[in-house]
Amino acid sequence: MDQISQLDANIGGLFGKLQGWINGFITLIPNLIAASIVLLIGWGISWLVMWSIRKTLRKRGRPALANVGGSLIGWGILILTFLLAMTIVLPSLKPGDMLAGLGIGSVAIGFAFKDILQNILSGVLILLHRPFKVGDQIEAAGYEGTVEDIQTRATTIRTYDNCRVVIPNSDVYTAALVVNTAYDKRRSQYDVGIGYADDWDEARDAILTSISGLEGVEADPAPEVLPWGIDASQLTVRIRWWTQPQRSSVVHTHARVIRAVSNALDEAAIDMPYPTNVMLFHDQTEETDGKRGNQREGWPAGKNPPRSRREVDDEARAAREKNREKMAEAEKEQADQKPARDE
């Protein structure tokens, strides 16, 4: 009997809790309806704000910023609307407490997703400051190509060999960046060597005539040919010219300039020497070998060529033989004179 009474008490308590929940839900229905209305209004406002921002920025030529900026502001409005709806559903929940909890959660999320948030912030700064835009040709993080898209996390470029490279925005924003199409013209240069016997002015006139008016070479600023160096085996001239900034224009114009300059110098009979090396050898059979002050390093012998070691050795050997012969004769004479003195 005790067990049955205890079971009835537990079931009664369970039904009491369920009844309390149902009553509490019924009590919250007006708040839920009000919160739903607030959410709908907030969603409508966020959509209207996003549409207005995107339309305005697209008219001003900022399509990438339009998408990102509209999304960020729209989501911000939705979050604030959600917090407001929560305070309507739960009147005991204070907005200050929710904001404090949201701040602590944001710090935790920031540490956990530091790299992602850094890329997002860099993407927003890139879109605001606009150091480059979609369609520009840039060099970033060791890659070079045309910008296809600027997102909040990464920038996508298409390389000249038709590969897609996705670069994190933090790398693009914090490292050095080269925008090749930032200006309407771009300068190229190339060094050419002419012979020492050729004339600077003649070479310059021939080169300028060949590249002036060439397809792709800009007339203003005009091309230049400058004396640039007196090098080991050539006189160096530097050719500088301007083209359109796009990679295709730079490359094809560079090829046309090299071909035109080569043909022009050939027609003008101007030498384009190749590197020349002079190698000097000294004769190790000469008597001066090993004597740094007298040793001949491969240059012509001149009027008094040094003798070979063999000749020197032969002369020394002949001199020694002659001395021995003289000594033998002297000894013989002394031997012949000794008997005469004895007599």
Backbone hydrogen bonds, N-H to C=O, Kabsch-Sander energy under -0.5 kcal/mol:
donor,donor_aa,acceptor,acceptor_aa,energy
5,S,1,M,-2.5
6,Q,2,D,-2.2
7,L,3,Q,-2.4
8,D,4,I,-2.5
9,A,5,S,-1.9
10,N,6,Q,-2.2
11,I,7,L,-2.6
12,G,8,D,-2.3
13,G,9,A,-2.3
14,L,10,N,-2.4
15,F,11,I,-2.6
16,G,12,G,-1.9
17,K,13,G,-2.2
18,L,14,L,-2.6
19,Q,15,F,-2.6
20,G,16,G,-2.3
21,W,17,K,-2.6
22,I,18,L,-2.6
23,N,19,Q,-2.5
24,G,20,G,-2.5
25,F,21,W,-2.8
26,I,22,I,-2.6
27,T,23,N,-2.2
28,L,24,G,-1.8
29,I,25,F,-0.8
29,I,26,I,-0.6
32,L,28,L,-3.1
33,I,29,I,-2.7
34,A,30,P,-2.4
35,A,31,N,-3.0
36,S,32,L,-2.5
37,I,33,I,-2.3
38,V,34,A,-2.4
39,L,35,A,-2.5
40,L,36,S,-2.5
41,I,37,I,-2.7
42,G,38,V,-3.0
43,W,39,L,-2.7
44,G,40,L,-2.5
45,I,41,I,-2.6
46,S,42,G,-2.7
47,W,43,W,-2.4
48,L,44,G,-2.4
49,V,45,I,-2.8
50,M,46,S,-2.8
51,W,47,W,-2.5
52,S,48,L,-2.3
53,I,49,V,-2.7
54,R,50,M,-2.6
55,K,51,W,-2.3
56,T,52,S,-2.5
57,L,53,I,-2.7
58,R,54,R,-2.2
59,K,55,K,-1.8
60,R,56,T,-1.2
61,G,58,R,-1.5
62,R,57,L,-2.8
66,A,62,R,-2.0
67,N,63,P,-1.9
68,V,64,A,-2.1
69,G,65,L,-2.9
70,G,66,A,-1.9
71,S,67,N,-1.9
72,L,68,V,-2.5
73,I,69,G,-2.3
74,G,70,G,-2.2
75,W,71,S,-2.7
76,G,72,L,-2.0
77,I,73,I,-2.1
78,L,74,G,-2.1
79,I,75,W,-2.3
80,L,76,G,-2.1
81,T,77,I,-2.4
82,F,78,L,-2.4
83,L,79,I,-2.3
84,L,80,L,-2.2
85,A,81,T,-2.5
86,M,82,F,-2.2
87,T,83,L,-1.7
88,I,84,L,-1.3
89,V,85,A,-2.2
90,L,86,M,-2.6
93,L,90,L,-2.0
94,K,92,S,-0.6
98,M,94,K,-1.9
99,L,95,P,-2.6
100,A,96,G,-2.4
101,G,97,D,-2.7
102,L,98,M,-2.6
103,G,99,L,-2.3
104,I,100,A,-2.3
105,G,101,G,-2.5
106,S,102,L,-2.3
107,V,103,G,-2.0
108,A,104,I,-2.1
109,I,105,G,-2.8
110,G,106,S,-2.7
111,F,107,V,-2.2
112,A,108,A,-2.0
113,F,109,I,-2.7
114,K,111,F,-0.8
117,L,113,F,-2.6
118,Q,114,K,-2.4
119,N,115,D,-2.2
120,I,116,I,-2.3
121,L,117,L,-2.7
122,S,118,Q,-2.4
123,G,119,N,-2.5
123,G,152,T,-0.6
124,V,120,I,-2.3
125,L,121,L,-2.3
126,I,122,S,-2.6
127,L,123,G,-2.3
128,L,124,V,-2.0
129,H,125,L,-3.1
130,R,126,I,-2.4
135,G,147,V,-2.0
136,D,133,K,-2.1
138,I,136,D,-0.6
138,I,145,G,-2.3
139,E,178,V,-2.5
140,A,143,Y,-2.6
141,A,176,A,-0.5
143,Y,140,A,-2.1
145,G,138,I,-2.1
146,T,158,R,-2.6
147,V,136,D,-3.1
148,E,156,T,-3.0
149,D,156,T,-1.6
151,Q,149,D,-0.5
151,Q,154,A,-2.5
155,T,167,I,-2.9
156,T,149,D,-2.7
157,I,155,T,-0.5
157,I,165,V,-2.6
158,R,146,T,-3.0
159,T,157,I,-0.6
159,T,163,C,-2.9
160,Y,144,E,-0.7
162,N,159,T,-1.7
165,V,157,I,-2.8
167,I,155,T,-2.9
167,I,165,V,-0.7
169,N,153,R,-2.0
171,D,168,P,-0.7
172,V,168,P,-1.6
173,Y,169,N,-2.8
174,T,170,S,-2.1
175,A,171,D,-1.4
178,V,139,E,-2.2
179,V,177,L,-0.5
180,N,137,Q,-2.1
180,N,178,V,-0.8
181,T,137,Q,-1.0
182,A,179,V,-1.2
186,R,243,T,-2.6
188,S,241,W,-3.1
190,Y,239,I,-2.1
192,V,237,V,-2.9
194,I,235,L,-2.9
195,G,271,D,-1.1
198,D,195,G,-1.2
203,A,199,D,-2.1
204,R,200,W,-2.6
205,D,201,D,-2.6
206,A,202,E,-2.1
207,I,203,A,-2.3
208,L,204,R,-2.8
209,T,205,D,-2.3
210,S,206,A,-1.5
211,I,207,I,-1.8
212,S,208,L,-2.0
214,L,211,I,-1.8
217,V,214,L,-1.9
218,E,216,G,-0.5
218,E,242,W,-3.1
224,E,240,R,-2.8
226,L,238,R,-2.5
228,W,236,T,-3.2
229,G,236,T,-1.6
231,D,229,G,-0.7
231,D,234,Q,-2.0
235,L,194,I,-3.1
236,T,229,G,-3.1
236,T,234,Q,-0.5
237,V,192,V,-3.1
238,R,226,L,-2.9
239,I,190,Y,-3.2
239,I,237,V,-0.5
240,R,224,E,-2.6
241,W,188,S,-2.2
243,T,186,R,-2.8
250,V,246,Q,-2.2
251,V,247,R,-2.6
252,H,248,S,-2.2
253,T,249,S,-2.1
254,H,250,V,-2.0
255,A,251,V,-1.9
256,R,252,H,-2.0
257,V,253,T,-2.5
258,I,254,H,-2.2
259,R,255,A,-2.0
260,A,256,R,-2.4
261,V,257,V,-2.6
262,S,258,I,-2.2
263,N,259,R,-2.2
264,A,260,A,-2.3
265,L,261,V,-2.4
266,D,262,S,-1.8
267,E,263,N,-2.4
268,A,264,A,-1.9
269,A,266,D,-1.4
270,I,265,L,-2.7
271,D,269,A,-0.5
279,M,277,N,-0.5
280,L,278,V,-0.5
284,Q,282,H,-0.7
286,E,283,D,-1.4
287,E,307,R,-2.2
289,D,286,E,-1.5
291,K,288,T,-2.3
292,R,290,G,-0.9
294,N,291,K,-1.4
295,Q,291,K,-2.6
297,E,295,Q,-0.6
298,G,296,R,-1.2
309,R,285,T,-4.5
312,V,308,S,-2.0
313,D,309,R,-3.0
314,D,310,R,-2.9
315,E,311,E,-2.6
316,A,312,V,-2.3
317,R,313,D,-2.6
318,A,314,D,-2.8
319,A,315,E,-2.5
320,R,316,A,-2.2
321,E,317,R,-2.4
322,K,318,A,-2.5
323,N,319,A,-2.2
324,R,320,R,-2.3
325,E,321,E,-2.5
326,K,322,K,-2.5
327,M,323,N,-2.5
328,A,324,R,-2.5
329,E,325,E,-2.6
330,A,326,K,-2.4
331,E,327,M,-2.2
332,K,328,A,-2.3
333,E,329,E,-2.6
334,Q,330,A,-2.1
335,A,331,E,-2.1
336,D,332,K,-2.2
337,Q,333,E,-2.2
338,K,334,Q,-1.1
340,A,336,D,-0.8
341,R,337,Q,-1.5
342,D,338,K,-1.9
343,E,339,P,-2.2
